[in-house]
Amino acid sequence: MNKMKHIVKRIKEGRLKELLTQLTWLSVYVRKYWYLIALYTFLMTSGSLLSLGSTVVSKDLVDAVTGQNAKDILFIVSLYVSTGIGQIFINVIKTRLSLRVQLRIITEIREDVFKQIMQTDWEYLSEYRTGDLLYRINGDAGMVANSILTFIPTVISVFISFFSAFWIMIQNDPMMAVIALIGAPITLFTSRYSMRKMREFTKKNQDFSSNKMAFDQETFQNLQMIKAFGLVNHFIDSFHDVQQESINISMAQNKYQSFTSIITSLVGQFVGYACYGYALFRLWQGAISYGTLTMFIGMAASLRTSFSSIVNIIPSLIRACINAERIMEIVQLPREQEEDDEHVQYILDQSKKLGVEIRMKDVSFWYKEGKPVYEHTNFYAKPGEIIGLIGPSGQGKTTTLNLLLGLFHPREGMISIGNPDSDFIPVSSATRCLFSYIPQGNIMFSGTIESNIAMVNEQASEEEIIQVLKTACAWEFVKDLKDGMHTQVRELGRRFSEGQKQRLSIARALLAKTPVLLLDEATSALDMVTERKVLQNILKKEPLQTIIVTAHRPSVLSMCTRVYKIQDGRIDEVNEEEIDKFLNGIE
């Protein structure tokens, strides 16, 4: 009755539904590689049966050596040696097959998870730390792959080993089989408690591992800033705290495991002594031979081990489900919706002769937590215009660019894009191909200058890359480098100054040849002469290109067709006098 109440309670809590959902997700990969898993199961089962066969043959071998069956000693020895050699070859094949299947499954899961993360709506994904995502792709995916490979083969192999050993024991001495399983009730009782604790420890370990990877990733990525602010000792202390937390979690888990290990070991020891004592008693009675004594002891140990493995199957399943749950949490986030692909391509084709226009109509936006960035705002940008965005920090300039890119979505109103005097479509991830974006951070990737720029247009020729470098005023320093465009950028572009990285970022954006260019303080590290020259080069090269720039410098704003100020939840077009007031800090 109590057990039924417990089951009903778990169902109400939704745990059973969660478990079924996780198992369904795991089964997708099981079905995909069923033939390899089946072969691995066969090899694993064969190894278990050979091990049992070796124990049975050892009975005849001992009897032969002690003179009870000496005439068949050569055959028995050859059989005993054959089973041992067979186990060696099966183990080698099983190990190699295991590696092959595991690598294929883990590769597919990682690629699948990586793909879905890349296609996840940015607004939801941005809530997760980079290190956490990395651990889910690598750590959790690896554990899931191992579970998918081993769970079914282990279940089948263990059950076959258990029932085979039990059958052999029953055939020879039923009492011995009963004694070997006398500790089963205690094992079952302790396992029920251990499953709940195992879930807690597994969840805690996985969460800690994600947080630790996030800490490591953020620390090394920002090492320059850490050194610049004299924070080295602070981060050394923080790392020590992280390591200490790892020790505390491990010791707490070890304390619990030690307690359960003592119980199971004492039970196992007691059962082992009982089996051994009973076998010696039967030998003293003359009811069994020395060979049968050896077999009894081996079979009793196999029976106890198999039963313990059966009990441990559930905790291993729980661990796999927790890993699966962490991956599913990410892959089930909302995907970016790519719609109107044909219409977007038409807009892109027509933009070469018409350009594109952007309209923001009655738009309101706020983050999940916090007050509105702005409400019921309007703004537009036409082909060939440079639109400036000004406003205090944190008021929504970068947010506006993210909305235009479809990284965030309006809570109310609509942002649309299209060719002038044509049908417009809502901005989404599908329209992102109409934009080139230069963020404040001037993001560069490991590789060469050429590979960093060409990644947005892999069909571009070397001449085209040189041309955009000239337009961005970057060729003047690139051509003087020893390896020219083949110079290694290094991680985060640390080889170059901020001004050089900005010009390289602009060159990359220009190579994409999109009708809209978004610059987020993208010329802030340039001197005013270079800044003006770069903007003039861009306009001269693509007279129909729509440029939207966030800036605080008069040299940029003086070139703008219109300037909008984002402040206090509004976007308002401002005149020169209002721009001057803002730049001079007068409100």
PyMOL commands that set and color helices and strands:
alter all, ss='L'
color gray80, all
select helices_A, chain A and resi 2-13+15-32+34-65+70-118+122-125+130-172+174-180+184-221+223-228+232-285+290-331+341-354+397-404+429-434+449-454+462-471+475-478+484-486+491-493+498-511+528-541+554-557+576-583
alter helices_A, ss='H'
color red, helices_A
select strands_A, chain A and resi 357-365+374-381+386-390+412-418+425-426+435-438+516-520+546-550+562-567+570-574
alter strands_A, ss='S'
color yellow, strands_A
deselect
rebuild
show_as cartoon
